[in-house]
Amino acid sequence: MSDSIELTIAFLLYLLLFGWIGYRRGLVREMAVFAVGFGSYLFLWRYANALRTLINLFWKFLYFARAGGLAGNGDALDLLREAPNLVRPEQTSTVVFLLWAALLLLTYLVTNMLVPDTVSRPGIRAALVGMVNGLVYLGIFLPLLASLVAPEIRDRLPASPEESVLRILGRTWALFGDSLDLFWDASSAQRPFVFMALVILLLVLAARSLRPAT
């Protein structure tokens, strides 16, 4: 039980961190990050081989152009045949991850610069989207970090990013359910106060939602 409580606390602190980031950045910025981050990751992985082919073709085109092929240099064709690929098959996953990380960082920077605070307002919904982004990052980074810390579990990791993210979401739901059970059992003597606190919290949230926007 002690391990479950510690895991729950660590996980909640992780979600609260991304919830706070989402709250500060606002709903529009966080939605843009979610759409670009999650969507581009799935897209890049699904078409990773085609992306590697395009990168290599573009690299060889540059190789051909630098050799004078566009100016009619006949030797450029011979050099083109000998030109190596920029990305080898075993490097595909690394290139995809670096492209995704650069795109995600760029999305954070661009949304901070171009989306004004009046459009992307802080709020509870922004915090929730920030938590969802944290779960997506957890599904992406956790297999990499786990294989770094414990290489022997590499073969047991999810085979695809979609499976990894879905597994994290499923485990999150199960963890919340276990946490609620632990909390319910531990608060048996204080349940009236717990119900009262929940009612007060709901009333406060309802009152805040009725306040006119400024």
C-alpha positions as a Markdown table, in Angstrom:
| # | Residue | x | y | z |
|---|---|---|---|---|
| 1 | Met | 0.0 | 0.0 | 0.0 |
| 2 | Ser | 2.9 | 2.3 | 0.8 |
| 3 | Asp | 4.3 | 1.9 | -2.7 |
| 4 | Ser | 0.8 | 2.6 | -4.2 |
| 5 | Ile | 0.5 | 5.8 | -2.2 |
| 6 | Glu | 3.9 | 7.1 | -3.1 |
| 7 | Leu | 3.3 | 6.3 | -6.8 |
| 8 | Thr | 0.0 | 8.1 | -6.7 |
| 9 | Ile | 1.5 | 11.2 | -5.0 |
| 10 | Ala | 4.4 | 11.3 | -7.5 |
| 11 | Phe | 1.9 | 10.9 | -10.4 |
| 12 | Leu | -0.4 | 13.6 | -9.1 |
| 13 | Leu | 2.6 | 16.0 | -8.7 |
| 14 | Tyr | 3.6 | 15.3 | -12.3 |
| 15 | Leu | 0.0 | 16.0 | -13.5 |
| 16 | Leu | -0.3 | 19.1 | -11.3 |
| 17 | Leu | 3.0 | 20.5 | -12.8 |
| 18 | Phe | 1.6 | 20.2 | -16.4 |
| 19 | Gly | -1.8 | 21.4 | -15.1 |
| 20 | Trp | -0.1 | 24.5 | -13.8 |
| 21 | Ile | 1.7 | 25.0 | -17.0 |
| 22 | Gly | -1.5 | 24.6 | -19.0 |
| 23 | Tyr | -3.3 | 27.0 | -16.6 |
| 24 | Arg | -0.7 | 29.7 | -17.1 |
| 25 | Arg | -0.5 | 29.3 | -20.9 |
| 26 | Gly | -4.2 | 29.3 | -21.5 |
| 27 | Leu | -6.6 | 27.0 | -23.4 |
| 28 | Val | -5.8 | 28.0 | -27.0 |
| 29 | Arg | -2.0 | 27.6 | -26.6 |
| 30 | Glu | -2.4 | 24.2 | -24.9 |
| 31 | Met | -4.9 | 22.9 | -27.5 |
| 32 | Ala | -2.5 | 23.9 | -30.3 |
| 33 | Val | 0.4 | 22.1 | -28.5 |
| 34 | Phe | -1.8 | 19.0 | -28.1 |
| 35 | Ala | -2.9 | 19.0 | -31.7 |
| 36 | Val | 0.6 | 19.5 | -33.1 |
| 37 | Gly | 2.5 | 17.4 | -30.5 |
| 38 | Phe | 0.2 | 14.3 | -30.5 |
| 39 | Gly | -0.9 | 14.5 | -34.2 |
| 40 | Ser | 2.6 | 15.1 | -35.6 |
| 41 | Tyr | 4.1 | 12.3 | -33.5 |
| 42 | Leu | 1.6 | 9.8 | -34.8 |
| 43 | Phe | 2.0 | 11.1 | -38.4 |
| 44 | Leu | 5.8 | 11.0 | -38.3 |
| 45 | Trp | 5.9 | 7.5 | -36.9 |
| 46 | Arg | 3.3 | 6.2 | -39.4 |
| 47 | Tyr | 5.2 | 7.5 | -42.4 |
| 48 | Ala | 8.7 | 7.2 | -40.9 |
| 49 | Asn | 10.0 | 5.1 | -43.9 |
| 50 | Ala | 8.5 | 7.5 | -46.4 |
| 51 | Leu | 10.0 | 10.4 | -44.5 |
| 52 | Arg | 13.5 | 8.8 | -44.5 |
| 53 | Thr | 13.2 | 8.3 | -48.3 |
| 54 | Leu | 12.3 | 11.9 | -48.8 |
| 55 | Ile | 15.1 | 13.1 | -46.7 |
| 56 | Asn | 17.6 | 11.0 | -48.6 |
| 57 | Leu | 16.2 | 12.1 | -52.0 |
| 58 | Phe | 16.5 | 15.7 | -50.9 |
| 59 | Trp | 20.1 | 15.1 | -49.6 |
| 60 | Lys | 21.1 | 13.5 | -52.9 |
| 61 | Phe | 19.5 | 16.3 | -54.9 |
| 62 | Leu | 21.7 | 18.8 | -52.9 |
| 63 | Tyr | 24.6 | 16.5 | -53.5 |
| 64 | Phe | 23.9 | 16.6 | -57.3 |
| 65 | Ala | 23.4 | 20.3 | -57.3 |
| 66 | Arg | 26.6 | 21.0 | -55.5 |
| 67 | Ala | 28.5 | 18.8 | -58.0 |
| 68 | Gly | 27.3 | 21.1 | -60.8 |
| 69 | Gly | 24.5 | 18.8 | -62.1 |
| 70 | Leu | 22.1 | 21.7 | -62.6 |
| 71 | Ala | 24.8 | 23.5 | -64.7 |
| 72 | Gly | 25.1 | 20.5 | -67.0 |
| 73 | Asn | 28.2 | 18.8 | -65.4 |
| 74 | Gly | 28.1 | 15.2 | -66.7 |
| 75 | Asp | 30.3 | 14.0 | -63.8 |
| 76 | Ala | 27.6 | 14.9 | -61.4 |
| 77 | Leu | 25.5 | 11.9 | -62.4 |
| 78 | Asp | 28.4 | 9.6 | -61.5 |
| 79 | Leu | 28.8 | 11.3 | -58.2 |
| 80 | Leu | 25.1 | 11.0 | -57.6 |
| 81 | Arg | 25.2 | 7.3 | -57.9 |
| 82 | Glu | 27.9 | 7.1 | -55.3 |
| 83 | Ala | 26.3 | 9.6 | -52.9 |
| 84 | Pro | 25.5 | 7.9 | -49.5 |
| 85 | Asn | 22.2 | 8.1 | -47.8 |
| 86 | Leu | 21.9 | 10.7 | -45.1 |
| 87 | Val | 19.6 | 8.6 | -43.0 |
| 88 | Arg | 20.2 | 4.8 | -42.7 |
| 89 | Pro | 17.2 | 2.5 | -41.8 |
| 90 | Glu | 18.5 | 2.0 | -38.3 |
| 91 | Gln | 18.6 | 5.7 | -37.7 |
| 92 | Thr | 14.9 | 6.3 | -38.7 |
| 93 | Ser | 13.5 | 6.3 | -35.2 |
| 94 | Thr | 16.2 | 8.8 | -34.0 |
| 95 | Val | 15.5 | 11.2 | -36.8 |
| 96 | Val | 11.7 | 10.9 | -36.3 |
| 97 | Phe | 12.1 | 11.7 | -32.6 |
| 98 | Leu | 14.4 | 14.6 | -33.2 |
| 99 | Leu | 12.0 | 16.1 | -35.8 |
| 100 | Trp | 9.1 | 15.7 | -33.4 |
| 101 | Ala | 11.0 | 17.3 | -30.5 |
| 102 | Ala | 12.0 | 20.2 | -32.6 |
| 103 | Leu | 8.4 | 20.7 | -33.9 |
| 104 | Leu | 7.0 | 20.5 | -30.3 |
| 105 | Leu | 9.5 | 23.1 | -29.0 |
| 106 | Leu | 8.8 | 25.3 | -32.0 |
| 107 | Thr | 5.0 | 25.0 | -31.3 |
| 108 | Tyr | 5.6 | 26.1 | -27.7 |
| 109 | Leu | 7.7 | 29.1 | -28.8 |
| 110 | Val | 5.4 | 30.2 | -31.6 |
| 111 | Thr | 2.2 | 30.0 | -29.5 |
| 112 | Asn | 3.8 | 32.0 | -26.8 |
| 113 | Met | 4.9 | 34.7 | -29.3 |
| 114 | Leu | 1.8 | 34.8 | -31.6 |
| 115 | Val | -1.2 | 33.9 | -29.4 |
| 116 | Pro | -2.0 | 36.9 | -27.1 |
| 117 | Asp | -3.1 | 36.4 | -23.6 |
| 118 | Thr | -6.5 | 37.9 | -24.4 |
| 119 | Val | -7.2 | 34.9 | -26.8 |
| 120 | Ser | -5.6 | 32.2 | -24.7 |
| 121 | Arg | -7.0 | 32.8 | -21.2 |
| 122 | Pro | -6.0 | 30.8 | -18.2 |
| 123 | Gly | -8.6 | 28.5 | -16.6 |
| 124 | Ile | -9.6 | 25.0 | -15.4 |
| 125 | Arg | -10.0 | 23.8 | -19.0 |
| 126 | Ala | -6.5 | 24.9 | -19.9 |
| 127 | Ala | -5.2 | 23.1 | -16.9 |
| 128 | Leu | -7.0 | 19.9 | -17.9 |
| 129 | Val | -5.6 | 20.1 | -21.4 |
| 130 | Gly | -2.1 | 20.7 | -19.9 |
| 131 | Met | -2.6 | 17.5 | -17.9 |
| 132 | Val | -3.5 | 15.6 | -21.0 |
| 133 | Asn | -0.4 | 16.9 | -22.7 |
| 134 | Gly | 1.6 | 15.6 | -19.7 |
| 135 | Leu | 0.0 | 12.2 | -20.2 |
| 136 | Val | 1.0 | 12.2 | -23.9 |
| 137 | Tyr | 4.5 | 13.1 | -23.0 |
| 138 | Leu | 4.6 | 10.4 | -20.4 |
| 139 | Gly | 3.5 | 7.8 | -23.0 |
| 140 | Ile | 6.2 | 9.0 | -25.4 |
| 141 | Phe | 9.2 | 9.5 | -23.0 |
| 142 | Leu | 8.6 | 6.8 | -20.4 |
| 143 | Pro | 9.5 | 3.8 | -22.7 |
| 144 | Leu | 12.7 | 5.7 | -23.7 |
| 145 | Leu | 13.6 | 6.5 | -20.1 |
| 146 | Ala | 12.7 | 3.0 | -18.9 |
| 147 | Ser | 14.9 | 1.3 | -21.6 |
| 148 | Leu | 17.7 | 3.7 | -20.5 |
| 149 | Val | 17.5 | 2.9 | -16.9 |
| 150 | Ala | 16.6 | -0.8 | -17.3 |
| 151 | Pro | 17.7 | -2.1 | -20.8 |
| 152 | Glu | 16.5 | -5.6 | -19.9 |
| 153 | Ile | 12.8 | -4.5 | -20.2 |
| 154 | Arg | 13.2 | -3.2 | -23.8 |
| 155 | Asp | 11.5 | -6.2 | -25.2 |
| 156 | Arg | 8.5 | -5.7 | -23.0 |
| 157 | Leu | 7.9 | -2.1 | -24.0 |
| 158 | Pro | 5.0 | -1.2 | -26.3 |
| 159 | Ala | 5.7 | -1.8 | -30.0 |
| 160 | Ser | 4.2 | 1.5 | -31.2 |
| 161 | Pro | 3.7 | 5.0 | -29.9 |
| 162 | Glu | -0.1 | 4.6 | -30.2 |
| 163 | Glu | 0.1 | 1.5 | -27.9 |
| 164 | Ser | 2.3 | 3.3 | -25.5 |
| 165 | Val | 0.1 | 6.3 | -25.1 |
| 166 | Leu | -3.1 | 4.2 | -24.8 |
| 167 | Arg | -1.4 | 2.0 | -22.2 |
| 168 | Ile | -0.4 | 5.1 | -20.2 |
| 169 | Leu | -4.0 | 6.4 | -20.4 |
| 170 | Gly | -5.4 | 3.0 | -19.3 |
| 171 | Arg | -2.9 | 2.8 | -16.4 |
| 172 | Thr | -3.8 | 6.4 | -15.4 |
| 173 | Trp | -7.5 | 5.5 | -15.2 |
| 174 | Ala | -6.7 | 2.4 | -13.1 |
| 175 | Leu | -4.4 | 4.4 | -10.8 |
| 176 | Phe | -7.1 | 7.0 | -10.2 |
| 177 | Gly | -9.5 | 4.3 | -9.4 |
| 178 | Asp | -7.1 | 2.6 | -6.9 |
| 179 | Ser | -6.3 | 6.0 | -5.4 |
| 180 | Leu | -10.0 | 6.7 | -4.9 |
| 181 | Asp | -10.5 | 3.4 | -3.2 |
| 182 | Leu | -7.5 | 4.0 | -0.9 |
| 183 | Phe | -8.8 | 7.5 | -0.1 |
| 184 | Trp | -12.3 | 6.2 | 0.5 |
| 185 | Asp | -11.1 | 3.5 | 2.9 |
| 186 | Ala | -8.8 | 5.9 | 4.8 |
| 187 | Ser | -11.5 | 8.6 | 5.2 |
| 188 | Ser | -14.2 | 6.3 | 6.6 |
| 189 | Ala | -14.4 | 8.3 | 9.9 |
| 190 | Gln | -14.3 | 11.7 | 8.2 |
| 191 | Arg | -16.7 | 11.0 | 5.3 |
| 192 | Pro | -19.2 | 13.7 | 6.3 |
| 193 | Phe | -16.4 | 16.3 | 6.2 |
| 194 | Val | -15.2 | 15.0 | 2.9 |
| 195 | Phe | -18.7 | 15.3 | 1.4 |
| 196 | Met | -19.0 | 18.8 | 2.8 |
| 197 | Ala | -15.6 | 19.8 | 1.3 |
| 198 | Leu | -16.6 | 18.4 | -2.1 |
| 199 | Val | -19.9 | 20.3 | -2.0 |
| 200 | Ile | -18.1 | 23.6 | -1.1 |
| 201 | Leu | -15.6 | 23.0 | -3.9 |
| 202 | Leu | -18.4 | 22.4 | -6.4 |
| 203 | Leu | -20.2 | 25.6 | -5.2 |
| 204 | Val | -17.0 | 27.6 | -5.5 |
| 205 | Leu | -16.3 | 26.3 | -9.0 |
| 206 | Ala | -19.9 | 27.0 | -10.0 |
| 207 | Ala | -19.7 | 30.6 | -8.6 |
| 208 | Arg | -16.5 | 31.2 | -10.5 |
| 209 | Ser | -18.1 | 30.0 | -13.8 |
| 210 | Leu | -20.9 | 32.5 | -13.3 |
| 211 | Arg | -18.6 | 35.5 | -13.0 |
| 212 | Pro | -18.7 | 37.7 | -16.1 |
| 213 | Ala | -15.6 | 37.6 | -18.3 |
| 214 | Thr | -13.3 | 40.6 | -18.0 |
